[in-house]
């Protein structure tokens, strides 16, 4: 019997926990910027709780509206993992709700990122676990299978591999390839500290308008922007 489309891979090469923790508190915007702005999920995968998200990916490929393999993934996942679900973008049936969320919270799972729908949204604010999803609906799932666990998936427009680092906040989700995480950790932190320094300067000191102007004049000069210094006049 062919196994593609109906398989569970239990082993994951997780990055060291200290490497994952290097991204703790780093804004998703800074992380995304340092990957040339190509590794953020689409904005329709949105935060449904206030808790930031950081952990290693356990991936699930599920049929539309069916959550059997999501249940199995919760049993396989370890504390510190994030379950990332390719639910085919289906929003007509919820793939999880409060009971599953509570089970995952008790196990120490960090959260869920679901390209699909969830339900029981009031519970998302009461438990110390993160949820990102595409939609909310009261309609429940089927439980027939098949599916896949810990294979490459697509979620929110991004490829996610088992063991990738998933970082999220209210802005959204970034996918940090595990193979790139070590070299990214320091430059993301440097980006964050430089931005904090600039914000402090703007708020408490004097704006350096000359530097700001030179930076963006260089861009408009490069693209040949035309300047008209007369007062603007527009007629209806």
C-alpha positions in Angstrom: 0.0 0.0 0.0 1.4 3.4 -0.9 1.9 5.6 2.2 2.0 9.1 0.7 -1.0 11.0 2.0 -1.5 8.7 4.9 1.6 8.6 7.1 3.0 9.7 10.4 6.6 10.5 10.9 7.4 10.6 14.6 11.0 11.8 14.6 11.9 15.5 14.3 15.4 17.1 14.3 14.7 19.9 16.7 17.2 22.7 17.0 18.7 23.2 20.5 16.3 24.9 22.9 18.8 27.7 23.6 18.8 28.5 19.9 15.0 28.7 19.9 15.1 30.9 23.0 17.5 33.3 21.2 14.4 34.6 19.4 12.3 35.1 22.5 10.9 38.6 22.6 12.1 39.5 19.1 9.3 41.1 17.1 8.0 39.2 14.1 8.7 42.3 12.0 12.4 42.3 12.9 12.7 38.6 12.2 11.0 38.9 8.9 13.1 41.9 7.8 16.3 40.0 8.4 15.1 37.2 6.1 14.6 39.8 3.3 10.8 39.9 4.1 10.1 36.6 2.4 9.3 34.3 5.3 6.2 35.8 6.9 2.8 34.1 6.6 -0.1 35.8 5.0 -2.0 38.3 7.1 -5.1 36.2 7.2 -3.4 33.8 9.6 -4.0 36.0 12.5 -3.5 35.9 16.3 -6.6 34.9 18.3 -4.9 35.3 21.7 -2.6 37.9 23.2 0.2 35.5 24.0 3.3 35.6 21.8 4.4 32.3 20.1 7.8 30.6 19.9 8.6 27.0 19.4 9.5 24.2 17.0 7.2 23.0 14.3 5.3 19.8 14.3 3.5 19.8 10.9 0.2 18.4 9.9 -1.4 18.0 6.5 -5.1 17.5 6.9 -8.0 17.0 4.5 -10.5 19.9 4.4 -12.5 19.9 7.6 -11.0 16.8 9.1 -8.9 16.8 12.4 -8.0 13.1 13.1 -4.3 13.7 12.3 -4.3 16.9 14.3 -5.4 14.8 17.3 -2.5 12.4 16.6 -0.1 15.3 16.3 -1.0 16.5 19.8 0.0 13.1 21.1 3.4 13.2 19.2 4.2 16.8 20.1 6.5 17.6 23.0 6.6 20.6 25.4 7.8 23.6 23.4 6.5 22.5 20.1 4.1 24.4 17.9 1.6 22.4 15.8 1.4 23.9 12.3 -1.5 22.7 10.2 -2.1 22.8 6.4 -5.9 22.7 6.6 -6.1 23.5 2.8 -7.4 26.9 3.8 -10.9 25.5 4.6 -12.9 27.8 6.8 -16.3 25.9 6.8 -15.4 23.5 9.6 -13.3 24.1 12.7 -10.3 21.9 13.1 -10.0 22.4 16.9 -11.8 24.0 19.9 -11.6 24.4 23.6 -11.3 20.7 24.6 -8.3 20.1 22.2 -6.8 23.4 23.2 -7.0 22.5 26.9 -5.4 19.1 26.2 -2.6 20.7 24.4 -2.0 23.3 27.1 -1.8 20.6 29.7 0.8 18.8 27.7 3.0 22.0 27.4 2.5 22.5 23.7 3.3 26.2 22.9 0.5 26.8 20.4 -1.2 26.2 17.0 -0.9 27.8 13.6 -3.8 26.7 11.5 -4.4 27.4 7.8 -8.1 26.8 8.4 -10.8 27.5 11.1 -11.2 27.0 14.8 -14.0 27.4 17.3 -14.7 28.1 21.0 -12.8 31.4 20.6 -13.6 32.7 24.1 -11.3 30.0 25.5 -8.3 31.4 23.7 -7.9 34.2 26.2 -8.2 31.9 29.3 -5.3 29.5 28.7 -1.6 30.2 28.5 -1.3 28.9 24.9 -1.2 30.7 21.5 -3.6 30.2 18.6 -3.3 31.6 15.1 -5.9 30.7 12.5 -7.6 31.8 9.3 -11.2 31.9 10.6 -13.6 31.1 13.4 -16.8 29.0 12.9 -19.0 26.9 15.3 -19.2 24.1 12.7 -17.3 21.0 13.9 -14.9 18.8 12.0 -15.1 15.3 10.5 -12.9 12.6 11.9 -12.2 10.2 9.1 -8.6 10.9 7.9 -6.3 10.4 6.2 -3.5 12.9 6.5 0.2 13.3 7.2 2.3 14.4 10.2 5.9 15.8 10.0 6.1 16.3 6.3 6.8 19.5 4.5 3.6 21.6 4.3 2.3 25.0 3.1 0.7 27.2 5.7 -0.2 30.9 5.2 1.8 31.0 2.0 5.0 29.6 3.5 6.7 26.3 3.4 7.1 24.8 6.9 9.4 21.9 7.6 9.3 19.8 10.8 11.7 21.4 13.3 11.5 24.9 11.8 11.3 27.7 14.4 7.9 29.4 14.5 7.8 32.9 15.9 4.6 35.0 16.2 3.1 38.0 17.9 0.1 40.2 17.2 1.5 41.2 13.8 1.6 37.6 12.6 3.9 34.6 12.0 7.4 34.1 10.8 8.9 30.8 9.8 12.6 30.5 10.6 14.2 27.6 8.7 16.1 25.5 11.3 19.1 25.4 9.0 19.3 29.2 9.1 18.5 29.9 12.7 22.0 30.0 14.1 23.2 32.8 11.8 19.9 34.7 12.1 19.8 34.8 15.9 22.5 37.5 16.3 21.5 39.7 13.4 17.8 39.7 14.5 18.9 40.8 18.0 21.1 43.5 16.6 18.3 44.8 14.4 16.0 44.9 17.5 18.5 46.7 19.7 19.2 49.3 16.9 15.5 50.0 16.4 15.0 50.4 20.2 17.9 52.9 20.2 16.4 54.8 17.3 13.0 54.9 19.0 14.4 56.2 22.2 16.3 58.9 20.3 13.1 59.9 18.5 11.1 60.1 21.7 13.5 61.8 24.0 16.1 63.5 21.8 16.4 65.5 18.7 15.4 64.1 15.3 18.2 63.9 12.9 16.3 65.1 9.9 19.3 65.5 7.7 20.2 61.8 7.8 16.6 60.8 7.2 16.3 63.1 4.2 19.6 61.9 2.7 18.6 58.3 3.1 15.4 58.7 1.1 16.6 61.3 -1.4 19.1 58.7 -2.4 16.3 56.4 -3.3 14.2 58.9 -5.2 17.3 60.1 -7.0 18.1 56.6 -8.1 14.7 56.1 -9.6 14.7 59.5 -11.3 11.8 61.1 -9.4 10.7 64.4 -10.8 10.4 67.4 -8.4 8.1 70.3 -9.1 8.7 73.1 -6.5 5.8 75.2 -7.5 2.7 75.3 -5.2 0.4 72.5 -6.1 -2.7 73.6 -8.0 -5.5 71.1 -8.9 -8.7 71.9 -10.7 -11.9 70.0 -10.6 
